[in-house]
Every structure is written in structure tokens, then in C-alpha cells.
């Protein structure tokens, strides 16, 4: 109905809290994308890349932070002070995670342990995140993601984006290589979606540009019994870089 009498947003959002930007969208009954974040639905802009994420791990936006009265340090541990939530340069939404490395400092990372309040990927899930770096080639690994993190011993699955050698690879929790040094030409100042299928004996990594065009897809087998765990991000370089991560979610 166009009078709004039966318009659905969510149990905690008014029309002004939805993702429409124009009154006409509301009046015309324009479809809104939504995703599940903790115990609520949140408005999602029209999907780009490979498809819609149906569950939010972390989009760094207001609902999960200001709406809950929380900061990064409430969800993450380790080098949290090296990361910031910023309101500019986002992939979509209101905020993005940014890590700036001066090229001479130690590498830094942060992790959200399973149980710290986010929705974590589990074995069988397909999840993805959006990654942006201001330089195409650096000596180091910038914008890595790891998952299945065990807080007791620090082991995890790890996608390493080696921009210095123009390749990437994936490690299992025991340190064995699942996907070994796949050549890849990284863009600068461009958002890319890195999608990971976490299967019982296989990891599949597919990269999409912002328009949803597949750039590469590779897979590798593993013998890990890990089925769950925390999620985190890593930044390292030998010269100044800016890394942004946005819209981490499960499909």
C-alpha cells in the first residue's frame, strides 16, 4: 500500500531509519534490502558485487556501534587503537574500518573472539568482505582477513593478500598452505569483494570488482576440523598505506 499503513521496515526502525533516501521511494513501495544484524533487521543499500549478504558480521555502521553504545574495543582485541571507524570513503553505509600504516611501524591486527557480540562465519558458510587500499603494490600484506580464530592458541584460517609479490594465499589453522600464491594484479583506490566459501574440506576464494565482475576464483583442500571461531583483520607494509575494510557479511 502506498499510504504507508502496512509498510514493513523492522521492529526497531521507523521509515527514517530505513535505507531509502527519498520520500518517493517510500510512497511508491520501493523494495528495500535488509540484512540480519544480531536480533534486528537493518536496511541495506542495493547490492553490488556478487550478491546480497543476508547476515551482517560487521558493517562498522551506527546500528552496531552508536545504537548499542559500543566502540571497536567492545568487539575487538589486540591492536584496536591502530584502527578507526571513519565516515568518509566507505563502500556503502555510513562508516568504514580504516587502518593507516606509516611503513616503519610494526604490523598490526585486531580480532573479535567468538562470543564477543558479532555474528561469526562457521563452516559451511559463504562470507565476504570489501577491501580498498590506496596503493596497488607494497611490500607487505594489507587488508588480510582471518576467520575460525581460536583465542586459546591464536590459530586460524588466514587469507593473505601479498601486494608486494602480486599474489595471495590461504593458510589452514595448523599453518599448512591451502591455496598457494595465486598471481593477482591488485588495483589501487578501488573496492573489491573477496568472497570465501568455508567448506568442510575445501576453501574457495572468489574476487569480484564493484560491478560484480569475477576477477579470479581458486580453491584448495584442507584437513582442518575447525568449524567456528572469531574473525579479524591485519595490516602490514614497508611504506605508508591506507587500508579500508567494509561490509563483512555472510551470504
N, C-alpha and C positions, 0 to 999 in steps of 0.2 A: 504494500500500500504506500502511496506517495505522500500521505499526510503524516507519516512517521508514527502512527499509532501502534504499529506492530513491528517497528524496526528493531532488528537484533544487533547488538554490539557485544556486550558481555555482561556478566553480573556485577562488574565493578566499574564500567565505563559509560559515560554519557556520550552523546554524539560528538561533543568537542574532544573527547578522548580517543576517538576512532582515527583511522588513517586517512579519511577523506580530507581533502584540502579546500573543497568548495561546497557551499550550501547546495548548489545544483546537484552534486553527486548524491547527497542525502535525499533530496526531493525526488530524484529520478530512480532511486532504488539501486544505485550502482553497487555491484558486488564488492565486498571488502575481503581481502585476505586476512586470515587470523592465524596465530600460532599459539601453542600451549606453552605457557611460562609458569612453572610451579603449579599453583592451583587456580590460575586465571587464564583468560584468553586476552591476547594483545593484538592490536591492529598491525598488519604487515603491509608495506608498500607492495605494488605489483612485482611479481618475482622476476629476477633476471638470472642469468646463468643457466644451470642445468635443471632447475625445478624448485618447487617450494619446500622450504624447511617447515615441518609440522610441529617440531618441538624445539624450543629455544634452550641452548646451553648457556650462552651469554651473548647478548647483543650490545651490552655496555650502555643501554639506554636508561631513561628515567624510571621506568616501572620497577626494574630490578634494584635500582640504587636509591635515588631520591624518594621513590614511592615506598621503599622499605626502610628508609633511614639508614642506609648502609653505604660503605665505601669499598674500594677494591680490597683493602686489608681485611674486610669481614668475610670475603670469599676466598682470598688467595694468601699464600705464604711465600717465603723466601725473599727475593729481591723486588718486592712490590713497589718500593719507593722509586724504582727506576722507570716505572710505567705510569702513565697518566690517562685519564679519560678526557678527551677533548671534543669540543662541539663543532669543529671545522674539519673538512677533509674526509668526511665519512663516506662509506659505501652507500648506506641508506640508514635512515633513522636519525636520531638526534646526537649520538655520541659514538666515538670510536676509541679503541685502545691504541695508544701510541708509545713506542719506546725509541728514544734517541740515544745513539751510541756515538761517542766522540772519537772512536778509532784507537784510543790508547788505554781506555779503561778495561776492567775485567768484563768478560761476557756476563750477561745477567738473564735470569729467568724467574718465572713465578708459576706456582701450581695451586690448583684448587683440589684439596683432598676429597675423596668420595665421602659424602656426608656433610660437606661444608655449605650446602644450600643450593647448589646448582643441579641441573638435570644432566647426568653424565652418560656418554655413549657406553653401550655394552656390546658384547659380542653378538653379531647378527645385525647390528645397526649399520646404516649408511649415514654418515655425517659429513659436514663440510664446514669450511671457514673461508673468509675472503681475506686476501693478503695484498698489501701495497708496500712497495719500497721505492725510495726516491732515486736509487741508482741500480742499473741493470747488472753491474759486475762489481763485486767487492771480494776481498779476501776474508771469507768467513761464512757463517750460516745465519741467515737473517729471516725471521718470521717462522721459525720451526714450530710445529705443534707436536705435543706428545699426549698419549692417552693410555688408559689402563694403568695409571700410576699407582704403585704400591708405596704407601707412606712409611712402611716399616723398613724397606731396603732401597727405596728410590728407583727400582727397576720399572720400565715402562716400554711401550711401543713408541717409536720416535721417527717422525718424518723430518729429515734434514734437507734443507734447501741450500745447497752449496753453490752460492753465486760466484765464488771465486773460480771454480772449475766448470761452471755452467752445467751442473748436473744435480741430481737429487737421489736420495736413497732412503730406505726404511730399515730400521733395526727392530728386532724382537726384544722382549724383556731380558733374555739371557745374553744379549749382545750379538747374537748371530745376525747376519745380513739377510733380510727377506727380499728386498729389491735393491740391486747393486748398481749404483752410478749410472742412472739414465741421463743421457745428454739432453739438455734443455736450455733454450735461449730465453732468458728471463727478460721481461720488459721493464722499463723504468717508468715510474709515475702512472701506473696502470693497475686497476684492480683485477685480480684473478681469483677464481673459486677453485680451491683444492678440495676434492671430494674423496673420501676414504670409505671403502666398504670393508668392514671388520668381520670377516668370515671365520668359521672355526679353524680352518687350516690354510687360510689364504688372506692376503691383503691386496686390494685393488685400489690404485690411485689414479684418478682421472682429473685433468686440469681443463677448466673452461675459461674463456675470456668473458668479458662483461655482457656480451651479446648472446652467450650460451653456446658459442662455437667450441667444440672439443679441440684442445691443443695437443694432448697426448693422453694415453691410457696404458698403464702397465700393471702387472700383477706378480706376486711371488708367494711361495708356500712357506708355512711355518709350523712348528710343533708345539707352540706355547699353549698351556692350559689356562692362561689368563682370560677371564671373561668380563671383568669390570675393573674400575679404578678411576682415579682422578684425571684431570686434564690440565695442561699448562702450555706456556709459550716461552720461546727462547730467542735472544738476540745476541749476535756476536759479529765483530767486524774488525778489520785492521785500518779502517779510515771512517770518517764521520758518515753516518747514515741515519735516516728516519724510517722506521717500520711502523705500519699500521695494520691492525687486525680487527675484523668486524664480522658480525652476523655468524657466530658459531652456532650451528644447529643440527638437529637430527631430522632426516627426511622420512 
